[in-house]
C-alpha cells in the first residue's frame, strides 16, 4: 500500500486491530449474551482536570454493530463529569468507518488506554446490562429524529428527556 501525505498509517493499523479484536472476543449476534467490547482512551487533559477518558463501546446484538463514545473526566476538585453519549454508527459494515473516523479525528488527543476491569489491558470484554442494550436502541432510534429539522423544539426536548437517564453513566474506571 502506498501512503499519501497526510495518511495516518498507525491510526489505520490500530483501527484494524480494534475491528479484528472485536470480531474475535465479542462478535456479532450477541443479543442473548450481551457481550460487548469497551476501550477507554486517555484524552489529553485541559485546564486543571485530573483525568479525561473517552469510553468506546462496540456491541452487535445481531448483524448490525453499535459504536458509541462517552467521555468522562475528573476536574481539579475531584468531581466527576460525564458527557452525553454519542452514537457514532450502527451498521453491518460501516461500523468500521465509525471507529476509524473517531480515531482519525481525535488522534492528536488520544494518549493511551484505560480498561474498566484490569489495569494492564487496553480493552475489556463486558456484559451489557439489559438497560444499556435498551438505551443503545433508543440512541439509534432517536438520533435521526434529533437531526431532522421537521421536529419541533418540544418534540426534540421530549426525545432528549428519554435519553437523559443513561445507564452507561454508572460505568467508570473510577466508580466500582
C-alpha positions, 0 to 999 in steps of 0.5 A: 500500500502506498501512503499519501501525505497526510495518511495516518498509517498507525491510526489505520493499523490500530483501527484494524486491530480494534475491528479484528479484536472485536470480531474475535472476543465479542462478535456479532449476534450477541443479543442473548449474551450481551457481550460487548467490547469497551476501550477507554482512551486517555484524552489529553487533559485541559485546564486543571482536570485530573483525568479525561477518558473517552469510553468506546463501546462496540456491541452487535446484538445481531448483524448490525454493530453499535459504536458509541463514545462517552467521555468522562473526566475528573476536574481539579476538585475531584468531581466527576463529569460525564458527557452525553453519549454519542452514537457514532454508527450502527451498521453491518459494515460501516461500523468500521468507518465509525471507529476509524473516523473517531480515531482519525479525528481525535488522534492528536488527543488520544494518549493511551488506554484505560480498561474498566476491569484490569489495569494492564489491558487496553480493552475489556470484554463486558456484559451489557446490562439489559438497560444499556442494550435498551438505551443503545436502541433508543440512541439509534432510534432517536438520533435521526429524529434529533437531526431532522429539522421537521421536529419541533423544539418540544418534540426534540426536548421530549426525545432528549428527556428519554435519553437523559437517564443513561445507564452507561453513566454508572460505568467508570474506571473510577466508580466500582 
